[in-house]
Amino acid sequence: MSSGTIPPFSTQHWRDTKRYLWLVAITMPALLFIAIGMYSLTSWTAWFWIGPIFILGIVPIIDLISGRDVRNPPTDLIAQLEADRYYRILTYAYLPLQYTGFAASLFVIANWDLSIITKVGFAISIGMIGGIGINTAHELGHKKEKYERWLSKIALAQSFYGHFFIEHNRGHHVRVATPEDPASSRMGENFYRFWPRTVFGSLKSSWALESNRIARRKKHPFRIGNDNINAWLMSVVLWAVMLLWLGIGILPYLIIQMLIAITLLEAVNYLEHYGMLRQKVKSGDRERYERVDPSHSWNSDNIATNVLLYHLQRHSDHHSQPTRRYQALLSYHESPVLPTGYAGMILLALFPPAWSRVMDPRVLSHFQGDITRANLQPSRQEKILAKYASETKSREKFAEEDTTSLTQSWQSAQCPGCNYTYRVEHGDRREGFTPGTPFSHIPDAWNCPDCGVYQKSDFVQFKQEKTR
């Protein structure tokens, strides 16, 4: 994977000025209690719409006022920064706050004398908090520690989107910025067309990924060890408890908050890779997509949304180093930049004509006037090419030769990104490779199970083995 260029002077005199601002992210569930408390004091039902008002109204304004923070931690401090447990404790703390607010808010909907429209508004607010909960799950799910991955599934239970844990890590990170990725939006594809494609495509992909993993162990996929099934069961239990406690009348509001949480997540997915396309390169006698680099993700350094979403807007570095913790993510000079933070861009995505006017010229500019290098919506490809024909510059297209080769005698091979190591003597039972399985027998399409970025052909001989 290509490394990015850190902007000059971005690391000088560095200290984490956002260290205590990260507390804002974990206090987001407090919005639900503010709504309950302020309604009790004022009887104003508008308080129950606090989720969309704050996230899509106030946060974009704060982003514009507070500006950008492009500072990066010095390279020699990244390991120390990642080891600071304060930051990970913040993500853990979100979960009890999330579910306390979830239960209390559903109790209010079920028992207070509110109009249906007010209950719907409050369900939307619950869903907004659940959507940020999915982002918390995203941060936890990328980590190597097993307990953090289980916490990720717990955070996803509210939204009934547990398969995101599988599809995002092992699907999206492998296929990002390609036509095959259901979570990468295409130029000319509006959000309302993207939503069903990504929701149902991700579900199909996650099931296929787990089924293939389990099939390598010669077992059927309908088992508790299937990470899709055990994640969905968490949602079943949670929802069943809510229905037994509050009654069947709460079900429509559970569904509403689920749809809102999913929509918030997929709106973020929509803007992160809009129009981005990795080019094909040669790899021996076959073709593959070039490795992900900082130019394949839209980024933003707007402070408010970065704090709210654990630096998710530094998306290029996240795809470069998926297991890197949020506080240590870097801003790259090569990364294309959104005109404002994610919160404001989500609002823009809801209005397709405005989105196209703002973003399509940026995609064209990013590809230096050659729109044929963008990921285009197939049904609109001819119109887009015709529209920008006069601006498209003639460029010589070529595929770089990837000379990566595998040494078949390796007894261990290491992922160059996250240092996951495959040892022949141990195999990897979870991936379906029994002890003694030669690295050469692993399917060529297999990707690193920890970071999901590097393919088998990218692995290198384990360093300790080299020195023997």
VOPAGU-2260 file (C-alpha; in pm, 1 decimal, decimal comma):
REM VOPAGU-2260
SITE   aa  ch    i         X         Y         Z
SITE  MET   A    0       0,0       0,0       0,0
SITE  SER   A    1     127,0     342,4     -87,0
SITE  SER   A    2     215,9     554,3     211,0
SITE  GLY   A    3      81,0     904,6     225,4
SITE  THR   A    4     263,1    1231,2     259,5
SITE  ILE   A    5     214,5    1404,6     592,0
SITE  PRO   A    6     174,8    1781,1     536,1
SITE  PRO   A    7     480,3    1988,6     635,0
SITE  PHE   A    8     477,0    2134,2     987,8
SITE  SER   A    9     172,7    1920,7    1084,4
SITE  THR   A   10     368,8    1742,1    1358,5
SITE  GLN   A   11     562,8    2033,5    1504,9
SITE  HIS   A   12     501,1    2101,8    1875,0
SITE  TRP   A   13     228,7    1838,6    1866,4
SITE  ARG   A   14       1,0    1755,7    2155,2
SITE  ASP   A   15    -345,3    1605,8    2143,5
SITE  THR   A   16    -557,6    1917,2    2180,0
SITE  LYS   A   17    -864,5    1698,9    2131,1
SITE  ARG   A   18    -779,5    1469,6    2422,7
SITE  TYR   A   19   -1074,7    1582,4    2632,2
SITE  LEU   A   20   -1294,1    1677,6    2338,7
SITE  TRP   A   21   -1326,6    1302,8    2268,0
SITE  LEU   A   22   -1557,4    1294,5    2570,1
SITE  VAL   A   23   -1819,8    1461,0    2350,1
SITE  ALA   A   24   -1858,6    1141,3    2145,8
SITE  ILE   A   25   -1944,4     923,3    2444,1
SITE  THR   A   26   -2188,9    1177,6    2587,2
SITE  MET   A   27   -2405,0    1172,1    2274,5
SITE  PRO   A   28   -2661,9     938,0    2440,7
SITE  ALA   A   29   -2711,6    1219,4    2692,7
SITE  LEU   A   30   -2910,0    1397,4    2420,8
SITE  LEU   A   31   -3193,8    1151,8    2487,5
SITE  PHE   A   32   -3197,3    1238,6    2858,1
SITE  ILE   A   33   -3181,0    1609,7    2774,6
SITE  ALA   A   34   -3489,4    1564,4    2556,0
SITE  ILE   A   35   -3676,7    1384,9    2835,5
SITE  GLY   A   36   -3574,2    1638,3    3097,5
SITE  MET   A   37   -3643,9    1947,7    2890,5
SITE  TYR   A   38   -3984,5    1817,4    2782,5
SITE  SER   A   39   -4068,5    1759,7    3149,6
SITE  LEU   A   40   -3975,7    2121,5    3224,6
SITE  THR   A   41   -4125,5    2294,8    2920,6
SITE  SER   A   42   -4380,3    2053,6    2765,9
SITE  TRP   A   43   -4226,9    2138,8    2426,6
SITE  THR   A   44   -4245,4    1826,2    2212,2
SITE  ALA   A   45   -3979,0    1965,8    1977,8
SITE  TRP   A   46   -3722,4    1841,6    2229,1
SITE  PHE   A   47   -3788,7    1485,3    2118,3
SITE  TRP   A   48   -3643,3    1572,4    1776,6
SITE  ILE   A   49   -3310,1    1657,4    1937,5
SITE  GLY   A   50   -3117,3    1388,9    1743,9
SITE  PRO   A   51   -3160,1    1521,1    1388,9
SITE  ILE   A   52   -3158,8    1882,9    1511,0
SITE  PHE   A   53   -2821,7    1841,7    1678,7
SITE  ILE   A   54   -2644,6    1602,1    1439,8
SITE  LEU   A   55   -2768,2    1744,4    1109,2
SITE  GLY   A   56   -2830,1    2103,3    1218,3
SITE  ILE   A   57   -2597,0    2216,1    1495,1
SITE  VAL   A   58   -2289,6    2001,1    1424,6
SITE  PRO   A   59   -2250,6    2125,0    1061,8
SITE  ILE   A   60   -2259,2    2481,9    1189,4
SITE  ILE   A   61   -1995,5    2404,2    1454,0
SITE  ASP   A   62   -1783,6    2242,3    1181,9
SITE  LEU   A   63   -1792,4    2562,7     977,9
SITE  ILE   A   64   -1712,1    2780,9    1277,7
SITE  SER   A   65   -1440,4    2567,1    1438,1
SITE  GLY   A   66   -1258,4    2496,9    1113,1
SITE  ARG   A   67   -1006,8    2220,3    1046,2
SITE  ASP   A   68    -733,6    2054,5    1247,8
SITE  VAL   A   69    -469,6    1901,8    1017,5
SITE  ARG   A   70    -210,1    1838,5    1287,2
SITE  ASN   A   71     -63,2    1489,1    1306,8
SITE  PRO   A   72     111,1    1307,2    1590,4
SITE  PRO   A   73     484,0    1257,5    1520,1
SITE  THR   A   74     560,0     906,9    1393,2
SITE  ASP   A   75     769,7     822,1    1697,2
SITE  LEU   A   76     474,6     897,5    1927,8
SITE  ILE   A   77     209,6     689,9    1750,0
SITE  ALA   A   78     279,8     367,0    1939,0
SITE  GLN   A   79     273,9     552,7    2272,2
SITE  LEU   A   80     -47,6     728,8    2177,1
SITE  GLU   A   81    -215,4     403,0    2079,2
SITE  ALA   A   82    -107,9     243,0    2407,0
SITE  ASP   A   83    -279,9     513,9    2613,8
SITE  ARG   A   84    -580,9     326,8    2757,1
SITE  TYR   A   85    -773,7     647,8    2820,4
SITE  TYR   A   86    -879,3     656,4    2456,7
SITE  ARG   A   87   -1006,8     300,8    2438,0
SITE  ILE   A   88   -1192,5     333,1    2767,5
SITE  LEU   A   89   -1390,6     614,8    2608,2
SITE  THR   A   90   -1517,0     379,6    2336,8
SITE  TYR   A   91   -1604,3     114,4    2595,6
SITE  ALA   A   92   -1798,9     370,8    2798,6
SITE  TYR   A   93   -2025,8     451,0    2503,9
SITE  LEU   A   94   -2201,9     114,7    2526,6
SITE  PRO   A   95   -2361,1     140,3    2874,0
SITE  LEU   A   96   -2461,0     499,3    2799,3
SITE  GLN   A   97   -2604,1     393,6    2462,6
SITE  TYR   A   98   -2821,2     118,9    2609,7
SITE  THR   A   99   -2930,0     315,5    2916,6
SITE  GLY   A  100   -3055,9     589,8    2684,8
SITE  PHE   A  101   -3208,7     331,2    2451,0
SITE  ALA   A  102   -3411,0     164,0    2729,3
SITE  ALA   A  103   -3515,2     488,7    2898,3
SITE  SER   A  104   -3630,5     644,7    2570,9
SITE  LEU   A  105   -3834,6     341,5    2466,2
SITE  PHE   A  106   -3995,9     345,4    2811,9
SITE  VAL   A  107   -4101,1     706,4    2752,7
SITE  ILE   A  108   -4245,4     619,9    2410,2
SITE  ALA   A  109   -4438,1     325,7    2554,2
SITE  ASN   A  110   -4574,4     494,5    2866,8
SITE  TRP   A  111   -4599,0     870,2    2823,7
SITE  ASP   A  112   -4899,6    1040,5    2669,4
SITE  LEU   A  113   -4738,4    1160,8    2347,5
SITE  SER   A  114   -4871,7    1200,9    1994,3
SITE  ILE   A  115   -4767,5     950,5    1730,3
SITE  ILE   A  116   -4562,8    1213,4    1544,1
SITE  THR   A  117   -4377,5    1299,5    1865,3
SITE  LYS   A  118   -4304,1     931,3    1927,9
SITE  VAL   A  119   -4175,5     898,6    1573,1
SITE  GLY   A  120   -3949,9    1199,4    1629,1
SITE  PHE   A  121   -3809,8    1046,0    1944,6
SITE  ALA   A  122   -3755,3     712,6    1766,8
SITE  ILE   A  123   -3558,2     903,1    1501,2
SITE  SER   A  124   -3345,0    1056,6    1776,4
SITE  ILE   A  125   -3286,5     711,1    1927,1
SITE  GLY   A  126   -3181,0     590,1    1582,7
SITE  MET   A  127   -2934,3     876,4    1546,2
SITE  ILE   A  128   -2765,6     769,4    1869,9
SITE  GLY   A  129   -2774,3     410,9    1746,8
SITE  GLY   A  130   -2604,8     524,6    1425,9
SITE  ILE   A  131   -2318,9     675,1    1625,4
SITE  GLY   A  132   -2320,7     345,8    1814,8
SITE  ILE   A  133   -2251,0     170,4    1481,5
SITE  ASN   A  134   -1951,1     398,4    1439,8
SITE  THR   A  135   -1834,5     299,3    1788,6
SITE  ALA   A  136   -1878,0     -63,7    1679,1
SITE  HIS   A  137   -1669,2      19,8    1372,5
SITE  GLU   A  138   -1383,4     145,2    1588,0
SITE  LEU   A  139   -1396,9    -158,3    1818,7
SITE  GLY   A  140   -1450,7    -415,0    1543,5
SITE  HIS   A  141   -1123,3    -334,7    1370,3
SITE  LYS   A  142    -913,8    -416,5    1673,7
SITE  LYS   A  143    -725,4    -743,3    1723,8
SITE  GLU   A  144    -840,6    -799,0    2081,6
SITE  LYS   A  145   -1127,0   -1052,4    2088,4
SITE  TYR   A  146   -1317,0    -875,6    2366,3
SITE  GLU   A  147   -1324,8    -553,5    2164,9
SITE  ARG   A  148   -1469,4    -740,7    1869,6
SITE  TRP   A  149   -1743,0    -880,2    2093,8
SITE  LEU   A  150   -1812,4    -530,2    2224,3
SITE  SER   A  151   -1849,9    -424,6    1860,8
SITE  LYS   A  152   -2125,2    -682,6    1810,4
SITE  ILE   A  153   -2299,3    -564,7    2128,1
SITE  ALA   A  154   -2298,0    -205,5    2002,0
SITE  LEU   A  155   -2459,2    -326,3    1676,8
SITE  ALA   A  156   -2743,7    -511,3    1851,5
SITE  GLN   A  157   -2964,8    -201,9    1880,5
SITE  SER   A  158   -2968,0    -147,4    1504,0
SITE  PHE   A  159   -2996,7    -518,3    1411,8
SITE  TYR   A  160   -2696,2    -467,6    1181,6
SITE  GLY   A  161   -2456,0    -719,2    1330,6
SITE  HIS   A  162   -2340,9    -844,9     991,0
SITE  PHE   A  163   -2168,2    -507,2     943,5
SITE  PHE   A  164   -1891,3    -651,0    1162,7
SITE  ILE   A  165   -1815,8    -908,8     892,3
SITE  GLU   A  166   -1890,1    -721,1     571,0
SITE  HIS   A  167   -1705,4    -404,0     665,0
SITE  ASN   A  168   -1382,4    -565,8     782,2
SITE  ARG   A  169   -1354,7    -849,9     532,1
SITE  GLY   A  170   -1564,3    -717,6     244,4
SITE  HIS   A  171   -1552,4    -339,3     219,0
SITE  HIS   A  172   -1185,7    -307,4     315,5
SITE  VAL   A  173   -1094,3    -560,8      48,3
SITE  ARG   A  174   -1311,0    -423,5    -235,2
SITE  VAL   A  175   -1317,5     -53,3    -147,2
SITE  ALA   A  176   -1328,0     189,9    -441,3
SITE  THR   A  177   -1420,9     -80,5    -691,6
SITE  PRO   A  178   -1749,7    -152,8    -874,5
SITE  GLU   A  179   -1774,9    -480,6    -679,3
SITE  ASP   A  180   -1801,7    -305,9    -342,7
SITE  PRO   A  181   -2163,4    -245,3    -231,1
SITE  ALA   A  182   -2041,7      19,5      15,5
SITE  SER   A  183   -1855,6     234,8    -240,4
SITE  SER   A  184   -2086,9     481,5    -413,7
SITE  ARG   A  185   -2053,6     557,9    -783,2
SITE  MET   A  186   -2050,5     896,2    -951,3
SITE  GLY   A  187   -2403,0     957,7   -1081,2
SITE  GLU   A  188   -2559,6     730,7    -819,0
SITE  ASN   A  189   -2776,8     928,5    -579,7
SITE  PHE   A  190   -2813,7     831,8    -215,9
SITE  TYR   A  191   -3163,2     687,3    -261,9
SITE  ARG   A  192   -3034,1     441,5    -523,5
SITE  PHE   A  193   -2723,2     367,4    -321,0
SITE  TRP   A  194   -2916,9     279,1      -1,8
SITE  PRO   A  195   -3084,0     -43,7    -121,8
SITE  ARG   A  196   -2774,5    -150,5    -314,9
SITE  THR   A  197   -2546,8    -118,0     -13,7
SITE  VAL   A  198   -2791,2    -250,5     249,3
SITE  PHE   A  199   -2890,3    -566,3      64,3
SITE  GLY   A  200   -2554,1    -608,0    -106,8
SITE  SER   A  201   -2372,7    -592,5     226,6
SITE  LEU   A  202   -2609,2    -848,7     377,1
SITE  LYS   A  203   -2549,9   -1087,1      86,2
SITE  SER   A  204   -2173,8   -1031,5     101,2
SITE  SER   A  205   -2145,4   -1085,8     476,5
SITE  TRP   A  206   -2330,6   -1416,7     453,6
SITE  ALA   A  207   -2109,1   -1533,9     165,4
SITE  LEU   A  208   -1790,5   -1433,9     348,6
SITE  GLU   A  209   -1880,9   -1626,6     664,0
SITE  SER   A  210   -2016,4   -1923,7     469,5
SITE  ASN   A  211   -1689,2   -1951,5     278,2
SITE  ARG   A  212   -1482,5   -1927,1     594,4
SITE  ILE   A  213   -1686,1   -2197,4     766,2
SITE  ALA   A  214   -1692,4   -2415,7     452,5
SITE  ARG   A  215   -1312,2   -2430,9     462,6
SITE  ARG   A  216   -1359,7   -2602,8     798,9
SITE  LYS   A  217   -1598,6   -2847,2     628,9
SITE  LYS   A  218   -1897,9   -2732,1     833,9
SITE  HIS   A  219   -2236,3   -2583,9     746,8
SITE  PRO   A  220   -2294,8   -2209,7     807,0
SITE  PHE   A  221   -2604,3   -2246,5    1026,4
SITE  ARG   A  222   -2420,7   -2256,8    1355,4
SITE  ILE   A  223   -2357,1   -2030,9    1652,4
SITE  GLY   A  224   -1994,4   -1989,0    1542,3
SITE  ASN   A  225   -2115,4   -1797,6    1237,0
SITE  ASP   A  226   -2042,1   -1437,1    1334,5
SITE  ASN   A  227   -2348,2   -1317,6    1145,9
SITE  ILE   A  228   -2577,2   -1548,5    1339,1
SITE  ASN   A  229   -2433,7   -1482,2    1684,6
SITE  ALA   A  230   -2449,0   -1106,4    1618,7
SITE  TRP   A  231   -2811,0   -1126,9    1499,5
SITE  LEU   A  232   -2901,9   -1335,6    1804,8
SITE  MET   A  233   -2786,5   -1048,7    2026,2
SITE  SER   A  234   -3038,5    -825,9    1849,3
SITE  VAL   A  235   -3312,1   -1087,3    1882,5
SITE  VAL   A  236   -3253,5   -1110,6    2257,2
SITE  LEU   A  237   -3238,1    -732,6    2302,5
SITE  TRP   A  238   -3554,3    -667,8    2102,1
SITE  ALA   A  239   -3737,7    -955,6    2272,5
SITE  VAL   A  240   -3656,7    -810,0    2613,7
SITE  MET   A  241   -3787,8    -469,9    2504,3
SITE  LEU   A  242   -4109,3    -623,4    2367,5
SITE  LEU   A  243   -4170,1    -832,9    2679,0
SITE  TRP   A  244   -4107,0    -532,1    2901,3
SITE  LEU   A  245   -4287,9    -258,5    2706,8
SITE  GLY   A  246   -4536,9    -448,4    2491,4
SITE  ILE   A  247   -4585,3    -512,3    2121,8
SITE  GLY   A  248   -4677,5    -145,9    2066,9
SITE  ILE   A  249   -4309,2     -55,5    2086,0
SITE  LEU   A  250   -4223,3    -262,9    1776,4
SITE  PRO   A  251   -4288,9      10,1    1513,2
SITE  TYR   A  252   -4055,0     244,6    1698,4
SITE  LEU   A  253   -3787,0     -23,2    1725,9
SITE  ILE   A  254   -3806,7     -60,3    1349,3
SITE  ILE   A  255   -3796,2     317,1    1291,3
SITE  GLN   A  256   -3486,7     364,7    1506,0
SITE  MET   A  257   -3320,4      67,6    1331,9
SITE  LEU   A  258   -3382,3     217,0     986,9
SITE  ILE   A  259   -3253,6     558,0    1097,1
SITE  ALA   A  260   -2935,4     409,1    1245,3
SITE  ILE   A  261   -2870,2     210,1     927,6
SITE  THR   A  262   -2941,6     514,8     710,7
SITE  LEU   A  263   -2699,0     730,7     908,2
SITE  LEU   A  264   -2427,5     468,5     864,5
SITE  GLU   A  265   -2491,2     423,8     493,5
SITE  ALA   A  266   -2501,4     799,2     437,7
SITE  VAL   A  267   -2147,8     809,3     574,4
SITE  ASN   A  268   -2050,0     519,1     348,9
SITE  TYR   A  269   -2202,6     705,2      54,2
SITE  LEU   A  270   -1977,8    1007,6      85,6
SITE  GLU   A  271   -1653,7     835,1     187,5
SITE  HIS   A  272   -1563,8     690,7    -155,0
SITE  TYR   A  273   -1799,6     865,8    -397,9
SITE  GLY   A  274   -1668,5     816,2    -751,4
SITE  MET   A  275   -1335,1     675,5    -633,3
SITE  LEU   A  276   -1190,1     390,7    -841,2
SITE  ARG   A  277    -877,4     183,3    -798,0
SITE  GLN   A  278    -718,5     103,9   -1132,4
SITE  LYS   A  279    -629,0    -244,6   -1255,6
SITE  VAL   A  280    -264,0    -356,0   -1246,3
SITE  LYS   A  281     -89,9    -669,8   -1366,0
SITE  SER   A  282       7,5    -935,0   -1114,9
SITE  GLY   A  283     192,5   -1208,9   -1295,9
SITE  ASP   A  284     -48,0   -1357,4   -1548,4
SITE  ARG   A  285    -357,4   -1202,9   -1391,6
SITE  GLU   A  286    -501,3    -860,5   -1313,4
SITE  ARG   A  287    -588,9    -719,0    -977,3
SITE  TYR   A  288    -685,2    -380,5    -840,5
SITE  GLU   A  289    -404,5    -155,6    -728,0
SITE  ARG   A  290    -355,5    -135,1    -356,2
SITE  VAL   A  291    -554,0     118,5    -162,6
SITE  ASP   A  292    -374,7     449,1    -116,7
SITE  PRO   A  293    -467,9     789,7      31,2
SITE  SER   A  294    -623,2     906,6    -297,1
SITE  HIS   A  295    -909,5     653,8    -277,2
SITE  SER   A  296   -1105,9     809,4      11,5
SITE  TRP   A  297   -1268,6    1146,8      69,1
SITE  ASN   A  298   -1137,4    1308,3     386,2
SITE  SER   A  299   -1218,3    1596,3     615,0
SITE  ASP   A  300   -1037,1    1751,5     908,6
SITE  ASN   A  301   -1335,8    1948,8    1038,1
SITE  ILE   A  302   -1308,2    1926,6    1413,9
SITE  ALA   A  303   -1666,8    1877,1    1530,9
SITE  THR   A  304   -1753,0    1574,0    1318,7
SITE  ASN   A  305   -1408,7    1422,6    1372,0
SITE  VAL   A  306   -1464,3    1432,6    1746,5
SITE  LEU   A  307   -1816,4    1297,0    1709,2
SITE  LEU   A  308   -1704,2    1004,5    1488,2
SITE  TYR   A  309   -1363,5     913,4    1637,3
SITE  HIS   A  310   -1156,8    1060,9    1352,1
SITE  LEU   A  311   -1348,7     859,7    1093,4
SITE  GLN   A  312   -1303,6    1152,8     854,4
SITE  ARG   A  313    -931,8    1072,9     837,0
SITE  HIS   A  314   -1052,9     791,1     623,3
SITE  SER   A  315    -749,9     741,7     403,7
SITE  ASP   A  316    -528,8     650,0     696,0
SITE  HIS   A  317    -803,0     427,4     834,1
SITE  HIS   A  318    -798,8     225,6     510,8
SITE  SER   A  319    -420,1     225,4     514,1
SITE  GLN   A  320    -399,8     111,6     877,0
SITE  PRO   A  321    -739,9     -36,0     974,8
SITE  THR   A  322    -622,9    -157,9    1315,8
SITE  ARG   A  323    -475,7     182,7    1410,9
SITE  ARG   A  324    -669,0     345,8    1694,9
SITE  TYR   A  325    -866,0     659,1    1622,2
SITE  GLN   A  326    -654,1     903,9    1821,1
SITE  ALA   A  327    -346,7     819,4    1609,0
SITE  LEU   A  328    -500,0     847,5    1260,6
SITE  LEU   A  329    -315,8    1078,7    1022,4
SITE  SER   A  330    -412,3    1345,2     771,9
SITE  TYR   A  331    -249,9    1301,9     428,6
SITE  HIS   A  332    -163,3    1562,6     168,5
SITE  GLU   A  333    -274,4    1336,3    -121,8
SITE  SER   A  334    -622,0    1270,3      16,8
SITE  PRO   A  335    -912,1    1438,8    -164,0
SITE  VAL   A  336   -1092,8    1673,6      74,1
SITE  LEU   A  337   -1465,9    1725,2     119,6
SITE  PRO   A  338   -1594,2    2084,7     129,0
SITE  THR   A  339   -1709,0    2039,3     489,4
SITE  GLY   A  340   -1745,8    1773,4     758,4
SITE  TYR   A  341   -1942,2    1450,6     730,2
SITE  ALA   A  342   -2243,9    1592,8     913,6
SITE  GLY   A  343   -2288,9    1869,2     657,2
SITE  MET   A  344   -2218,0    1633,5     368,3
SITE  ILE   A  345   -2484,1    1387,0     489,9
SITE  LEU   A  346   -2735,3    1671,0     476,1
SITE  LEU   A  347   -2619,8    1755,5     123,4
SITE  ALA   A  348   -2650,9    1389,7      13,6
SITE  LEU   A  349   -3022,8    1399,5      95,7
SITE  PHE   A  350   -3066,5    1644,8    -194,6
SITE  PRO   A  351   -2919,6    1469,5    -503,0
SITE  PRO   A  352   -2915,7    1767,8    -744,7
SITE  ALA   A  353   -2723,1    1978,3    -491,9
SITE  TRP   A  354   -2489,6    1686,7    -418,3
SITE  SER   A  355   -2407,1    1640,4    -786,3
SITE  ARG   A  356   -2340,3    2011,4    -839,6
SITE  VAL   A  357   -2095,6    2015,1    -549,6
SITE  MET   A  358   -1926,4    1674,5    -578,2
SITE  ASP   A  359   -1916,6    1577,4    -946,5
SITE  PRO   A  360   -1675,7    1859,2   -1041,6
SITE  ARG   A  361   -1454,9    1754,3    -749,3
SITE  VAL   A  362   -1443,4    1396,7    -876,9
SITE  LEU   A  363   -1346,1    1525,5   -1221,1
SITE  SER   A  364   -1074,8    1743,2   -1069,9
SITE  HIS   A  365    -945,9    1457,6    -855,4
SITE  PHE   A  366    -888,7    1246,3   -1167,2
SITE  GLN   A  367    -719,4    1540,7   -1339,6
SITE  GLY   A  368    -993,9    1583,6   -1594,4
SITE  ASP   A  369   -1018,3    1216,9   -1697,9
SITE  ILE   A  370   -1365,8    1109,9   -1587,2
SITE  THR   A  371   -1312,3     764,0   -1742,3
SITE  ARG   A  372   -1095,6     683,8   -1439,9
SITE  ALA   A  373   -1387,3     733,4   -1198,0
SITE  ASN   A  374   -1627,9     472,3   -1064,2
SITE  LEU   A  375   -1939,7     556,6   -1265,7
SITE  GLN   A  376   -2301,4     450,2   -1219,7
SITE  PRO   A  377   -2358,6     205,4   -1512,0
SITE  SER   A  378   -2706,5     335,6   -1594,5
SITE  ARG   A  379   -2573,1     691,9   -1627,2
SITE  GLN   A  380   -2229,3     621,9   -1764,9
SITE  GLU   A  381   -2301,9     737,7   -2122,3
SITE  LYS   A  382   -2459,7    1063,7   -2003,4
SITE  ILE   A  383   -2172,2    1136,8   -1766,9
SITE  LEU   A  384   -1908,8    1066,0   -2031,4
SITE  ALA   A  385   -2095,2    1284,0   -2280,7
SITE  LYS   A  386   -2133,6    1565,7   -2029,4
SITE  TYR   A  387   -1764,8    1578,6   -1944,6
SITE  ALA   A  388   -1627,7    1477,5   -2287,3
SITE  SER   A  389   -1491,0    1824,9   -2356,3
SITE  GLU   A  390   -1311,8    1831,4   -2021,6
SITE  THR   A  391   -1172,9    1479,8   -2032,6
SITE  LYS   A  392    -807,5    1489,3   -2110,8
SITE  SER   A  393    -637,4    1222,9   -2313,6
SITE  ARG   A  394    -423,1    1018,8   -2082,0
SITE  GLU   A  395    -210,3     718,6   -2157,9
SITE  LYS   A  396    -347,1     430,6   -1954,4
SITE  PHE   A  397    -114,8     160,8   -1841,6
SITE  ALA   A  398    -108,6    -105,7   -1576,0
SITE  GLU   A  399     191,5    -112,8   -1349,8
SITE  GLU   A  400     354,2    -449,2   -1326,8
SITE  ASP   A  401     321,8    -601,3    -981,8
SITE  THR   A  402     623,0    -823,3    -946,0
SITE  THR   A  403     516,6    -974,4    -615,6
SITE  SER   A  404     603,0   -1344,5    -599,7
SITE  LEU   A  405     560,5   -1602,6    -328,1
SITE  THR   A  406     832,6   -1822,8    -192,1
SITE  GLN   A  407     660,0   -2158,3    -168,1
SITE  SER   A  408     898,9   -2284,9     100,0
SITE  TRP   A  409     803,4   -2018,7     354,4
SITE  GLN   A  410     706,1   -2161,6     688,4
SITE  SER   A  411     551,9   -1833,1     797,5
SITE  ALA   A  412     421,5   -1527,7     614,6
SITE  GLN   A  413     332,0   -1187,5     751,9
SITE  CYS   A  414      85,9    -918,7     651,7
SITE  PRO   A  415     291,2    -604,9     575,4
SITE  GLY   A  416      15,5    -381,6     711,2
SITE  CYS   A  417     -92,5    -515,1    1050,8
SITE  ASN   A  418     172,5    -786,4    1111,4
SITE  TYR   A  419     -76,4   -1075,0    1125,4
SITE  THR   A  420     142,7   -1383,0    1083,2
SITE  TYR   A  421      41,2   -1711,4     922,9
SITE  ARG   A  422     253,3   -2001,9    1047,7
SITE  VAL   A  423     231,5   -2328,2     858,3
SITE  GLU   A  424     283,5   -2537,6    1171,5
SITE  HIS   A  425     -11,9   -2369,8    1344,7
SITE  GLY   A  426    -238,0   -2299,1    1048,0
SITE  ASP   A  427    -543,0   -2084,3    1125,1
SITE  ARG   A  428    -839,8   -2295,1    1230,7
SITE  ARG   A  429   -1075,6   -2000,3    1240,5
SITE  GLU   A  430    -997,9   -1931,4     874,0
SITE  GLY   A  431   -1033,7   -2301,4     792,7
SITE  PHE   A  432    -662,5   -2381,9     748,5
SITE  THR   A  433    -554,8   -2683,0     954,7
SITE  PRO   A  434    -201,8   -2701,7    1104,1
SITE  GLY   A  435      45,7   -2795,7     834,2
SITE  THR   A  436    -145,4   -2624,8     550,6
SITE  PRO   A  437     127,0   -2477,9     323,8
SITE  PHE   A  438      94,5   -2108,6     252,6
SITE  SER   A  439      91,8   -2194,7    -118,7
SITE  HIS   A  440    -231,9   -2392,8     -66,9
SITE  ILE   A  441    -421,3   -2093,0      64,7
SITE  PRO   A  442    -661,4   -1950,6    -200,5
SITE  ASP   A  443    -519,9   -1656,2    -397,5
SITE  ALA   A  444    -832,6   -1452,4    -316,9
SITE  TRP   A  445    -772,1   -1484,4      58,8
SITE  ASN   A  446    -708,3   -1161,6     248,7
SITE  CYS   A  447    -551,2   -1088,0     583,8
SITE  PRO   A  448    -817,5   -1176,1     845,4
SITE  ASP   A  449    -710,5    -894,6    1079,5
SITE  CYS   A  450    -690,2    -584,0     858,9
SITE  GLY   A  451    -862,2    -712,6     544,0
SITE  VAL   A  452    -641,7    -490,9     325,3
SITE  TYR   A  453    -362,6    -713,8     196,7
SITE  GLN   A  454    -410,0   -1015,3     -28,7
SITE  LYS   A  455    -214,5   -1338,8      -8,7
SITE  SER   A  456      21,0   -1217,1    -282,2
SITE  ASP   A  457     110,1    -913,0     -69,3
SITE  PHE   A  458     235,5   -1115,4     227,5
SITE  VAL   A  459     607,9   -1116,0     301,4
SITE  GLN   A  460     834,7   -1371,8     459,0
SITE  PHE   A  461     823,5   -1343,4     836,6
SITE  LYS   A  462    1118,2   -1131,3     953,1
SITE  GLN   A  463    1242,3   -1374,4    1218,1
SITE  GLU   A  464    1248,8   -1650,7     957,0
SITE  LYS   A  465    1457,1   -1434,6     724,6
SITE  THR   A  466    1734,4   -1401,8     982,5
SITE  ARG   A  467    1779,3   -1775,9    1038,3
